[in-house]
Amino acid sequence: MSDGPAFPRFDLEKKAALVTGASRGIGRDTARALANAGASVAVAARDLEALESVAEEITAAGGEAHAIELDLLDVGSIERGVASAVERLGRIDILVNNAGIGAERPALEVSEEQWDWTIGVNLKGLFFCSQAAARRMAEQRYGRIVNMGSQAGRIGIRDQSVYCASKAAIEGLTRVLALEWAPYNVTVNVVAPTFIWTPGTAPFLDDPEYLESVVARIPLGRVGSTMDVAAAVIYLASPGADLVTGSVVMVDGGWTAQ
């Protein structure tokens, strides 16, 4: 075999990661997957008690994890949370902006409060968390930021006007941050899932009729799991994706290919 470039690596040994919205669902399992890949992890959200449970689960499996209280609607809380993560982990190499919210509401009925709440968490909070982390990453000349988008950023979903707007905006923001932070060796990408079974989506997906209507639009014939999403995050955070930035990885079973 001739000599050539090293084989791609997807491990995260000696990397430090911060995951927002990590108390349950996609965030919880992404944190577990990052730890399994070798990273030390700070799990962040508002529910400190739930976070402690996640951290204990990771620690019991042989990993390193710390619970960080962080409110994405409060920029001061974001800065304190990122600073705490750096203090506990020693650095921050990976940020997963997983936290997000959405509520069904016809566009004619959306209130200013509902708009501000959704955009505040999904977009404003994501931006300022990225900014706080990227300032540290720029100093160390290394960082990997993965933003949680959605197929809703590419397609219209009835009664989800604000959610779709926020997820589409994440893609545009990601491209700009990727360009601005590339000189610091900081990559910024998006993972965009389809319907994923989580405790939050269970009330809908456990309805056979609703599930059938969703699966009918997914060429691969199933909704996603949290680990389907975590796998894409691991890839984008790994050395194997060192030349990938400003991109969107669709984890949608082919929905948006139609």
N, C-alpha and C positions, 0 to 999 in steps of 0.2 A: 504494500500500500504506500502510495507517495505521500510525502509530507504536505500539509496544507493547513488551513485555519483549524483552530480547535473546534471540536464538536460543540453544538449549542448546549447551554446549561440552563436548567429551569429551577435550580435550588436557590434558596434565599438565606443560606448560612451567613451568620454575622450581620444580617440586615435588621433594621429596626422599623417597625410599621405602626401607623396609627390608623384605626378604622372608626369612622363615625357611624352612629346608628347601629351599634354593635350589640345591643342588648337582646336582640332576637332576629329571627328570619335570615335574610341574606347576609346582613352584617355579622351576626353571630357566627355563621358557618364560614364566612370569608375569613374572619379572624382565626378560627380553628384551622382552616386550610393553610393560612400563612404560617402559623406556628408549626404545622406539620411539615411545611417546606423548609423550616429552619429559622424563621424570623422570630425575634422577640416582638411582642405585640402590646400596644396600648389600646384598650377597648374603650370607646367614648360614647356617651349619651347623657340624657338627663337623669335616667333611672339608675342611680348608683348601686342599689341593692341587686338589681338584675345583672348589672355589669360585674359585680363581685362574683356572682354565680358563674358567669362565662369565664372570668379569669381563673377561678378555681378549677373549672373543668379543663382548661388548657394546661394549667400547672400540674394537675393530676396525671395528665397524659405525657408529662415530661418536658413541657414547654415553659416559656417565660411570658407572663402576662400581667398587666397592671390595669386597674379600673380608673378611668378619668372622667370626672363629671364635666360635661360640656353642653352648653345651650347655644344652638346655631342661630337663635334669634338675638343673641347678645354678643356683639363683637368683642367686648371685653372678656367675656367668658371663653370665647374662641381663643384669644391670645393666651389667656391663663391656661387653658387646656393643652394647647400645643407646647407651651413652655414646660408644663408639668410632664408631658410625654417625653420631651427631650431630657429633662432632669432625671427621669426614672430610667430611660433607655440609653442615655448617653449621647444620642443623636436621633435624627429622623431621616430615614432613607426612602420610605414608602408612605404615601398618604392615600387612603381609600375613602373618597367622599361618597359614602354609601347612604347616609341618612336622606330620607325624602318622604314627603307626604302628598296625599291627594284625596279628594272627596268628590263623589258624583254630584253634579249640580248643573242643570241647564244654564247655558250662557246668559239667558235673559234673567236668571235669578241669582247670579253671582254677586255677592256683596263686596264692598271695599275691604272689609275685614278678612273675608275668605281669600281674596286676591293677595292681600299683603302677607297673610299667614303662609300661603303656599309658596309664593315667590320668595318670601323671607327665608324659609328653610331650604327650599330646593335650589335657589340661585344665589341669593345674597350670602347665605351661610356658607355655601360651597365656595364662593369666590374668596371670602375673607379667611376661610380655613386654608384654602390653597395658598393665599398670599402669605399667611403666617408661617406655613410650612416651607414655602419656597424661599423665604428669606434665609432660613437656616440651610436649606439645600444649596442655595447659591454660594454660601460661604464655604461649604465643603465640596463644591463642584460635583455634586451627584444628587439625583433625586428621581423618584418615579411617582407620579400622581395619576391615579385612576379614578375617573369620575363615573358615577352610576347614572347612566342615561336610561333610555327606554325606547322600545319600538314606537312609543307614543310621541317621540321626537321626530319621527319620520312619517307617521300616518295620523289621520284624524280619528278620534274616538268620541262618540257622542257623549255629552254631559261631562266631559273632561277637558274643557277649554283651557283652564288655568294650568292644569297638570301638563297638558300637551305643550302649551306655550313655554313652560319652565324647562321641559326636557329638550325641546328644540333649541332653546337658548343655551343650554349646557353645551351642545355640540359646537355652536358658534364661538362661545367663550373658550372652549377647549382649544380650538384652532389658534386663537390669538395667543393664549398662554403658551402653547407649544412653540410658537414662533419667538416670543419674547424671551423664553427661558431656555431655549436650546443652547445659547452660548455658555450657559452654566452647567451643561450636561444634565438638565432636568427635562424629562419627557412628560408629556401630558396627553392622556388618551381617555377614551370613553368605552365602557361596556354597556351595551343596550339590550336588555333582555325582553323577551315576550312575557306572557303570563307565567309566573313562577308560583308553585305551591309553597305558601308560608302560612303561619298562623293568621296573618292579616288578610290573605286572600282566600283562606279556607271557607269562609261563609259563602263565597261566590262559587268557588271551584268544587265544593262538595255538593252543589246542586247539579244533578246529572244533566238536566236540560241545558243549563248554562255552560257546563263543561263541554258538552257535545258541540255547542255553537262555537266555542273557542277552538277546540281541537280541529274542527272542520276547516279552519283557516290556516292551520299549521301543517305544511307539507310533510314534515317528519312524524306527524301523527300523535304528538303528546305535548303537554305543557312541560315547563322546565322545572328542574330541582334547584335548590340553593347551591348545590355543588357544581351544577352546570355553569352557574354564574361565577362561582369562586375559581373555577378552572381558568376562565378567561382573565380574571384578575391576576392570578398567579403568573400566567404567561406574560402579561404586560408589565408586571413588576420584576420579572426575572431577567438575567443577563441575555436570555434568548431573544428578548425584544429590544435590545439596546439601540436598534436603528428604527424603531417604530415610535412616531410621535405625531400628534394631531390627527389620529385615526379613531375610527369607531368600529369596534368589534361587535357585530350583531349576534346575539345569542337568542335567536328567535325561531329556530326550526324552519326557516325559509319563508316566514310570513311576509317580510318586506321584499322578498325576491319576486313576488307576483305582480 
